[in-house]
Amino acid sequence: MPNGEAIFGVFDGHGGKEVALFVQKKFVEVFKKLPEYKNGNYEEALKKCFITMDDMMDDDKTKDPITEYSLSAGCTSCVALITKDHIYCANSGDSRCVMARGN
C-alpha cells in the first residue's frame, strides 16, 4: 500500500467460490483508487469498497472464466486495514474478526 498500510481479507464464498475469487482479485485495486482512501478517510473507504464490490458484481460483463459466477452465489468478507496508528476492521455478511492480545 502506498502509505505503508497493510490490508488483509478473508472472502468466504457462499454458493460457490467464484464471487470470493472475484472480490479477492479486485478488492485492493479498487480500494487504493478511492478518493476516501487517498484522503485518509479509511472507515468510509472500506464501506465504499464493499458497496463498489457489490455494484461491480452486478455490472460484471467480463465473464472471466475464473470469476464467472451464478446469480445465486455470493460471499461474506472480513477485512482488516492496519495503519501506523489504527486497525480498521470491516465485514459483510456473517464474517467476524476477533483481536486478542497477550495470553
N, C-alpha and C positions, 0 to 999 in steps of 0.2 A: 504494500500500500504506500502511496506517495508520502504520507506524513508520518511514517513509522508505525502506523496502526497494524494490528493483526486481526483477521476475521476468520471465524471458524463456523461451520454449519453442518447440521445433520438434517438430511432430507429423506423422509420415510415415505416411500410410495404406497399409496392405497389403491388397489385395483390394478396393480402392476408397477413396474419400476420406471416406466417411461417418463412420467411427469417429474419424478425425483431427478432423473438424469438431465432433463431439460433445465430444471432450476439449478442444479449443480453446475451445469455448463454456462449459464447466463448470469447468475446472481451477482458475483463480484464485478463483472464487467459493467453491468447496469448500475450497481451501487456507486462505483467510482465516478460515473458520469453525472450523477445527480447534483444539482446546484446546492441542495441541502448538505450533502456530504462535503462538497468543496468549501462551503461556508462554516463547517464545523458544527452544524446542527445535526448531530448523529442520530438522535432519537427520531426526528422527523425523517431523516434519510432512510432509516431502517423501515419505518412504517410505509413510506412511499415505495421503497423497493419491493416489499411484499405485494402491495397493490399493483405495481407495474408488472410483476411476475404473473399475477392473475390475468391482467389485461393482455399480456403477451401470449398467454396460453389461448385466449380467445381469438387472438389475431394471427396465430402462427400459421403461416401458409407454406413454410419451407418443406415440411414433411420429410425432414432429415430422417433416414431410417433409424438412427439411434434414438431420436426424440419423438418419433411418431407415437401417438397415444390415442386411447379411446376417450370419448367424451365423458365416460363414467369414471375415469381414473382421476387421481389427484395425489397430493402429498401433504404431509404435515412438515413443519420446519421448526428448527430451533437454531438460532444464530447468535453468536457472541462476538462483539466487536471490542477489542482491547486497545485502549489508547494509553498515553503516558499517565493519565490521571484517573481514568474511569474504566469500568467494564459495563458495557451495554448488552443486554440480552433481549432478544425479541423472538416471539414464536407465533406460529399459526397452527390451528388445529389443536390436537391434544398432546403435542410435544411440549415438554417442560425441561428446565435446566435447574440444577442444584449446585450451589457453590459451597465447598467445605474448606475449612482451614484447620491446620494443626492435626491433632489426633482425632 
